[in-house]
Amino acid sequence: MVKINLTEAGDGLNSYWWIRIRSNDFAFQSRITDQEQAEAEEDDIFIHKEILEGDRYPTKRYHIVIDDELVQIDGKVAREILSKKVANYINDQSKLPFQCKFTRVVKTGPKINLYYDPNQSDGFKLTLLSEWIFKDQKEKPIEEIEEFFKSLPQTHENPLSTSGDPTFFVEPVESANIIEQVATESGKNSVYIRNGEITEIDLRKSYYMGHETIFYLLHVKGGTAAPDKKKNSIQKEFEFINAKCSESSMEKYELKVGDIVNFSGKLKNDKKLKILIHNIRKFEKIDSQYTQI
């Protein structure tokens, strides 16, 4: 472990917006409070970001720790370094590092594409050569390569997680036929969930124009779904669904794993979060001593 002074990076950016990727396990640090004494390890990647005047998206500068010094590198080089680090991790641990997901195998090479997705704004593609993993089987069939990577366990817990960092225990819901049907029947994409149990809660963050928004992703299991909360509406049993909860609602209703809840919202198919219910204004907790509306 070494201490790095990020304020002396000299990369042309003046913001305090830094993130760190610990390259030996892909642990992610989204907020570095003491930037004059930032903790680091050899080969760690630091990314400096700033939204320059007139731009909508941040300019990024990539750096690597070499011999206890911070050295600026090209983004392509950073991805190449991390790609080899992923291969080393898989060979040592027989699983995928934090928030690395297998996407596909490209025939040329063949090459294996992974996606590192520690939050909604800093994901990028990593490319591994087959020979890095299958050293004695250069002609390994593509089908077997795909099967191997699909079988690798994923790591959802950030090894550098601190209070207030995003978590990734809630898996995206790819399809929810019953709830999708109910939303269509409502004519407004509306869904009312009754007696759903919260089984997982993630803290997530989104970023726009340098502004950070905190929200919570709830995995809700069981219960019934209807177009609205009217007593004569047909209730249909469903298996599970994810729900997006604002930071203010989480504080107001004090939601926790194990709560049985009722709520209304709109069904959405989000590009990253997949199928979920959002625009939820109120929660009703069924298992508490009193009802909150």
C-alpha positions in Angstrom: 0.0 0.0 0.0 1.3 3.5 -1.0 0.0 7.0 -0.7 -0.5 9.0 -3.9 -1.0 12.8 -4.2 -3.8 13.1 -6.9 -3.7 16.9 -6.7 -0.3 16.8 -8.4 -1.5 14.7 -11.4 -0.9 17.5 -13.9 -3.3 16.1 -16.4 -5.0 19.4 -17.3 -8.2 18.8 -15.3 -8.9 20.7 -12.1 -11.8 18.8 -10.6 -11.9 16.6 -7.5 -13.8 13.9 -9.4 -11.5 10.8 -9.1 -12.3 7.1 -9.1 -10.0 4.2 -8.3 -10.0 0.6 -9.7 -7.9 -1.7 -7.6 -6.5 -3.9 -10.4 -5.9 -7.1 -8.4 -9.6 -7.6 -7.7 -11.5 -4.8 -9.5 -12.6 -3.3 -6.3 -14.1 0.2 -7.0 -13.7 3.4 -5.0 -16.1 6.1 -6.2 -15.2 8.8 -3.7 -11.7 9.6 -2.6 -11.8 12.0 0.3 -8.1 12.6 1.0 -6.7 13.2 -2.4 -3.3 14.3 -1.2 -2.9 11.0 0.6 -4.9 8.6 -1.6 -4.4 4.9 -0.9 -3.1 2.9 -3.8 -1.4 -0.3 -4.9 0.8 -1.2 -7.8 -1.0 -1.2 -11.1 -4.1 0.4 -9.7 -6.0 2.5 -12.3 -7.2 6.0 -11.4 -9.6 7.9 -13.6 -9.9 11.7 -13.3 -13.0 13.3 -14.7 -14.3 16.9 -15.3 -17.1 18.3 -17.4 -15.5 21.1 -19.3 -17.3 24.3 -20.3 -19.7 23.7 -23.1 -19.6 19.9 -22.8 -22.4 17.6 -21.6 -20.2 14.6 -20.8 -17.0 14.5 -18.7 -13.5 14.5 -20.2 -11.5 11.6 -18.7 -7.8 11.1 -18.0 -6.5 7.6 -17.1 -3.6 7.0 -14.8 -1.7 3.9 -13.4 0.4 3.5 -10.3 3.9 2.3 -11.3 6.8 2.1 -8.8 4.7 4.2 -6.3 4.2 7.0 -8.9 1.0 8.1 -10.7 1.6 7.9 -14.5 -0.9 9.1 -17.1 -1.8 6.6 -19.8 -4.2 6.3 -22.7 -7.7 4.9 -22.0 -7.0 2.1 -24.5 -3.9 1.1 -22.6 -5.8 1.1 -19.3 -8.4 -1.3 -20.8 -5.6 -3.6 -22.1 -4.0 -3.7 -18.6 -7.3 -4.4 -16.9 -8.1 -7.1 -19.5 -4.9 -9.0 -18.5 -5.7 -8.4 -14.8 -9.1 -10.1 -15.3 -7.5 -13.1 -16.9 -5.1 -13.4 -14.0 -8.0 -13.1 -11.5 -10.0 -15.8 -13.3 -7.0 -18.1 -13.4 -6.3 -17.6 -9.7 -9.9 -17.5 -8.3 -12.0 -19.5 -10.8 -14.6 -16.7 -10.8 -15.3 -13.3 -12.3 -14.0 -10.2 -10.4 -16.4 -7.5 -9.0 -19.0 -6.4 -11.6 -17.3 -8.1 -14.5 -19.8 -9.8 -16.8 -19.3 -12.1 -19.7 -20.9 -10.9 -23.0 -19.7 -12.9 -25.9 -16.9 -14.7 -27.7 -15.6 -13.2 -31.0 -14.4 -15.9 -33.5 -11.3 -13.9 -34.5 -8.6 -14.9 -32.0 -10.9 -16.1 -30.5 -11.4 -13.2 -28.1 -13.6 -13.1 -25.1 -15.5 -9.9 -24.4 -16.4 -8.9 -20.8 -18.0 -5.8 -19.5 -16.9 -4.1 -16.3 -19.8 -2.2 -14.8 -19.1 -0.8 -11.3 -21.7 1.9 -11.7 -23.9 3.6 -14.3 -21.3 5.9 -15.7 -18.0 4.1 -15.6 -18.5 0.8 -17.4 -16.3 -0.3 -20.3 -15.5 -3.3 -22.4 -12.6 -5.6 -21.7 -11.2 -8.1 -24.2 -9.3 -11.2 -23.3 -7.4 -13.5 -25.6 -8.4 -17.2 -25.3 -4.8 -18.3 -24.8 -4.6 -16.2 -21.6 -7.2 -18.6 -20.0 -6.8 -21.8 -22.0 -3.0 -21.8 -22.2 -2.6 -25.5 -23.4 -5.7 -25.4 -25.6 -5.3 -22.8 -28.3 -7.8 -24.5 -30.6 -10.5 -24.8 -28.0 -14.0 -24.7 -29.6 -16.0 -21.4 -29.2 -18.9 -23.3 -27.7 -16.7 -24.6 -24.9 -15.2 -21.2 -24.2 -18.8 -19.7 -23.9 -19.8 -22.5 -21.6 -16.8 -22.0 -19.4 -17.4 -18.2 -19.0 -21.1 -18.6 -18.5 -20.4 -21.0 -15.6 -18.0 -18.7 -13.7 -19.6 -17.3 -10.5 -20.0 -13.5 -10.5 -18.8 -11.2 -7.7 -21.4 -8.6 -6.7 -19.9 -7.3 -3.5 -17.4 -4.5 -3.8 -14.3 -5.4 -1.8 -13.7 -1.7 -1.2 -17.3 -1.0 -0.2 -17.9 1.6 2.4 -21.2 3.1 3.7 -22.8 4.9 0.9 -21.2 3.0 -1.9 -23.4 1.2 -4.5 -24.2 -2.5 -4.0 -25.1 -5.1 -6.7 -27.0 -7.9 -5.1 -30.2 -7.3 -7.0 -30.1 -9.0 -10.4 -31.9 -7.4 -13.4 -35.3 -8.9 -14.2 -35.2 -9.8 -17.9 -38.9 -10.8 -18.2 -42.0 -10.5 -16.0 -44.9 -11.8 -18.1 -47.6 -11.4 -15.6 -46.7 -7.9 -14.6 -46.1 -6.8 -18.2 -49.6 -8.1 -19.1 -51.2 -6.3 -16.1 -49.4 -3.0 -17.2 -50.7 -3.4 -20.7 -54.2 -4.0 -19.5 -54.2 -0.8 -17.4 -53.7 1.2 -20.6 -51.3 3.5 -18.7 -48.5 1.1 -18.0 -49.6 1.2 -14.3 -49.2 -1.6 -11.8 -50.3 -2.0 -8.3 -48.3 -4.5 -6.2 -50.0 -6.1 -3.2 -48.3 -8.1 -0.4 -44.8 -8.2 -2.1 -41.9 -9.2 0.1 -38.6 -7.2 -0.2 -35.8 -9.8 -0.3 -32.9 -7.6 -1.4 -32.1 -3.9 -1.4 -29.3 -2.2 -3.3 -28.1 1.4 -3.0 -27.4 2.7 -6.5 -26.2 5.9 -8.0 -26.8 7.7 -11.3 -24.9 10.6 -12.8 -25.9 13.4 -15.1 -23.9 16.5 -15.9 -21.7 15.8 -12.9 -24.7 15.5 -10.6 -25.1 12.4 -8.5 -28.5 10.9 -7.6 -28.9 8.2 -5.1 -31.7 5.7 -5.4 -32.5 2.2 -4.2 -33.3 -1.0 -6.1 -35.7 -3.3 -4.3 -36.1 -7.0 -5.3 -39.8 -7.8 -4.5 -40.9 -11.4 -4.4 -44.4 -12.9 -4.5 -47.6 -11.1 -4.0 -50.1 -10.1 -6.6 -50.3 -7.5 -9.3 -53.3 -5.5 -10.6 -53.8 -2.5 -12.9 -54.9 -0.4 -9.9 -55.8 -0.8 -6.2 -59.6 -1.0 -6.6 -61.1 -3.8 -4.7 -62.8 -5.3 -7.7 -59.6 -5.4 -9.9 -58.3 -8.8 -10.7 -55.2 -9.7 -8.7 -52.7 -11.9 -10.5 -49.9 -13.7 -8.7 -46.3 -13.0 -9.8 -42.9 -14.5 -9.0 -40.7 -11.4 -8.6 -40.0 -7.9 -9.9 -37.6 -5.0 -9.2 -38.8 -1.6 -8.0 -36.9 1.7 -8.0 -37.2 3.6 -4.8 -36.1 7.2 -4.3 -33.7 8.2 -1.5 -36.5 10.3 0.2 -39.0 7.4 0.1 -36.4 5.0 1.6 -35.9 7.5 4.5 -39.6 8.2 4.9 -40.9 4.6 4.9 -37.7 3.0 6.5 -37.9 0.0 4.1 -35.8 -3.0 4.9 -35.4 -6.6 3.8 -38.3 -8.8 5.0 -40.9 -6.0 4.8 -44.2 -6.9 3.1 -45.4 -3.9 1.0 -48.1 -2.5 -1.2 -47.2 0.2 -3.8 -48.2 1.6 -7.2 -46.0 2.7 -10.1 -45.2 2.5 -13.8 -43.6 -0.4 -15.5 -40.4 0.4 -17.4 -37.8 -1.5 -19.4 -34.6 0.3 -18.6 -31.6 -0.1 -20.8 -29.4 -1.2 -17.9 -31.7 -2.0 -15.0 -34.1 -4.0 -17.3 -37.7 -4.5 -16.3 -38.7 -2.6 -13.1 -41.5 -0.5 -11.5 -40.6 3.2 -11.0 -42.4 6.4 -10.3 -43.5 5.0 -6.9 -44.8 7.8 -4.7 -46.0 5.8 -1.6 -45.4 2.5 0.1 -47.7 0.7 2.5 -45.9 -1.5 5.0 -48.2 -4.5 5.9 -46.0 -6.2 8.5 -45.4 -3.2 10.7 -47.5 -2.3 13.8 -48.9 0.6 11.9 -49.7 1.4 8.3 -47.7 4.1 6.4 -49.3 5.6 3.4 
